[in-house]
């Protein structure tokens, strides 16, 4: 989103986009509960685990999303200051940084592995059946 904000603001003040940027982020943030409900439809055990964890999952998700949104805006500001010729290397460096952070999610520690393993215990049906359930 930071790249899009910098691209759209070329020749204009990027600060003029901040309100719209934040509104888009609010929309994305508001979808978290809907996604959790959809996942719980597929993995009934997931709903039980969310109840056990209480508000912890929401706090972690909200905090993580806030960090990501702030990082995206900060990147947009820095990218907007660069000449076009330097965008490619700046975006590559940002992509590498984000990929490094994503490895934490793709290679979770034991606690998260157990959590997700428990969530999948109640999983039923084929991929196609799950997609049909989500479309209802």
Steps between C-alpha positions, in 0.01 A plus 500: 500500500794729564621459142154581364477811717839624382414424136164676513649805668772561241498870427274566799537521874490146640368633832173574319447122477545425870128519588404266214792270580379470859140440389611209282690360795192531721300300244768229492513491878123470525513179294701309763192380690328394178806297398518341845132404475558350155796300629293381795236374255764280340680410825246489785785440746637842400193673649558313827868604500404863437271487804780355712749766393245774570608837373865398462459411132331834433773692679773319307319542167418867557855573615650317202270674254578838655872434465452392138286804416745740663787331319321525166434871548858565611623313191263701278644824640859390443425363151326821396823691569712278273558557131327244278837340419541391865153354550591151380782450749296656784206269427731198475652583839153545653381170349798319651432656840133400489589148380733461798214596732262265318730208582396544863142425394589222260734337755319553830636380830369203693215690670352619170551162338303339783231770478454456125520123531218508754298732276528249216385206715137569420565557131259314277440471129698553184637832380203531264253439783673767710479751217128422456447550873673838490285610205176438690 
